[in-house]
Amino acid sequence: MSRWEELTGGTSGEDYAARFAALADSGKDMHGEAGLCAALVPAGARVLDAGCGTGRVMIRLAELGYDCVGVDLDASMLAVARRQAPELPWIQADLATFDPADLHVGVGFDLVVAAGNIFPLLAAGTEAAVVSRLAGVLRPGGLMVAGFGLDAAHLPVPPGITLPEYDACCAAAGLTFADRFATWDAHPYEGGGYAVSVHRLPRG
């Protein structure tokens, strides 16, 4: 069982969506993740939203002209996503074991984004498998972008993976380090409890 399932019981979709709707109503910018993705790859690029949840990031990327697929294990979160954007492809699958054929990969994705503390909320011990699966659906030159908390102040669960451990998983999957930020607004990372990491699949 993933840490997310232990935390929520797989029934938190409506509550999660309501929390973000309230933040949006308060005037908070809810599109930092999509903004960073849009700065990294041009409109029209294929994007996989890994751990898409209720679809907040992917729906925004689709509005910006990206060709998106969302995958998540939590049926309650996907129910919200499908209600909000029934025209988009939402796939229920485990990131550690999914079949790439289920994602209609074709020539692969230009970018995989894992927002929302995906890696610390995975089932313990599956982090390397998830990185490998996600790297496997990238096309040469494609990017993987993951943002997650590193300490108790930035996580709803005890910290599950360090940056060196994550970088090692990426290296083992054939990805090279490209950049790291402190926020989705691309502020430079100089240490701290949250990081957004960018890794690239070499072209050849």
MOUR-V922887 format. One line per field, one symbol per residue. ss: DSSP state (h for helix, s for strand, l for the rest). phi: phi as a letter, one per 20 degrees, with the letter a starting at -180 (. if undefined). burial: 1 if it has 24 or more other C-alpha atoms within 12 Angstrom, else 0. A space follows every 10 residues. Layout:
BEGIN
ss: ???
phi: ???
burial: ???
END
This chain:
BEGIN
ss: llhhhhhhll llhhhhhhhh hhhhhlllll lhhhhhhhhh lllllsssss lllllhhhhh hhhlllssss ssllhhhhhh hhhhllllss sslllllllh hhhlllllss ssssllllhh hlllllhhhh hhhhhhlsss sssssssssl lhhhllllll llhhhhhhhh hhllssssss sllllllsll lllsssssss slll
phi: .ffffffdmm cdgfffffff ffffffnffd cfffffgffe cfgnfecdee mflengffff fffeoeedcd cbeeffffff gfffbfeeed ceaefecfeg ffelfmende bddcemlgff dffgnegfff gfffffdfeg nfddccdbfc bffdcecggd befgffffff ffenedfdab cebfemfgec npebbdddcc egfa
burial: 0111100001 0111011001 0000000001 1111111101 1000111111 1111111111 1100011111 1111111111 1100100111 1111111101 0010100111 1111111111 1111011111 1111111110 1111111111 0000101011 1110011011 0011111001 1111010000 0011111111 1000
END
